[in-house]
Amino acid sequence: MFEGFFTVAGTLILVVGILVLCYFTTRKLGRMQPGGGGGRYIRLLERIVIGQDKTIALVQAGDKYLLLGVASSQITVLMELNKEQLTELEVSQGQTADFKSILEMIKDRKK
């Protein structure tokens, strides 16, 4: 009778141990994801999914802001912004500007 009890108790302890291990593993992996790890010099400000395995990300690295195109196999710098350009974008978004006018404003600034 006690053999069956010890088998069930041992199995229960093993299952609980596996669940605890899974919990701590997912917490550690969650911190390694973009935006989850709060880096000291690099921060993910915003990310927009535009397709399967394709995103556009706005990243702050020190005092620079980078607009990145991220695909499953590569990362491409689309544009480098400074603080003034980013502030202009925030102001124009407050005035509900359309996407075309925002892109034209950025393009004019690059020239």
N, C-alpha and C positions, 0 to 999 in steps of 0.2 A: 504494500500500500504506500509506503513512504518513497519507494522508488519512482512511482508515477508522479507523486507530489514534487519531488526534486527535479524530475525531468521537465515538468510544466513550469516550475519556478525558474529553473535555469534558462528555459526558452524565453520566458517573460523578461528576465533580466537582460538577455541578449538583445531582444527586440527594443527594449527601452534604451539600451546603450547605443544601438544603431540610430535610433531617432535623435538622441542627444548629439551624436557625432554629425548627423546630417544638419541639425540646427546650427551648430557652430561653423560647419563648412559653408553653408549658404550665407551666414553673416559675414564671414571673411571674404567670400567671393563678391558679395554686394558692395563691400568697401572698395574693391578693385575696379568697379565699373565707373565709366565716366560720370562725373558729377557726384558720385558717392564717396569719393576719397578726399575731398577738400585739400588739394595740393597747395603748397606754400606759394609757388610762383606761377602756376598754370591753373586756370579755371575754365570750365565749360559753362558759358553763359546761356547758350540756347542751342537747341538742336531740333531740326525739322526733318521728318521722314518724307522723302519724295518718291520712293519706290522700294521694291524689295531689295534689301541690303544696300540701300543708297540713302544717304542723309546729307544735309547741309548743316554745318556746325559753326557757331560763333565762339571763338576761344580767345581768352585774354592771357597773354604771356608777358608778364611784366607790365610795361606801359603800352604794349602793342596789342592790337585786336586783329585776329585773322579769321577770315571767312573761308572755311574748308569744305571741299567736296569729299565725302567719305564713301567709298565703295568697299565691297568685300575684300578686294585685293590691293587697293591703293588709296592714298590720301593725296589730294591735290589742293594747293593753295589757290583759291579763286581770287582773293583780293586781300590786301592789307589795309586796315583802317586805322586812323588815329582817333584820339578822344573827341576832337571837334566834329569829325564826320559821324561818329557814333551819336553824339549829342544832337546833331542836325537830324539824323534818322529818327531819334526819339521824339523830337519836336514835330517833325512832319507826320509821324504816325499819330500823334495826338490830334492832328487836324484831319485825320482820315484820308490821307493821300493814297492814291492807287499805286499798285506795284510798278507800273511803267514810269511814273514820275519819280519814284524813289530811285529806280535804276538810272534814269537820266541824270538825276542830281549827283549820284555817285560817279557816273561816267564823266560828267563835267568837272568834278573835283579832281579827278585823276589827271586831266589834261593840264 
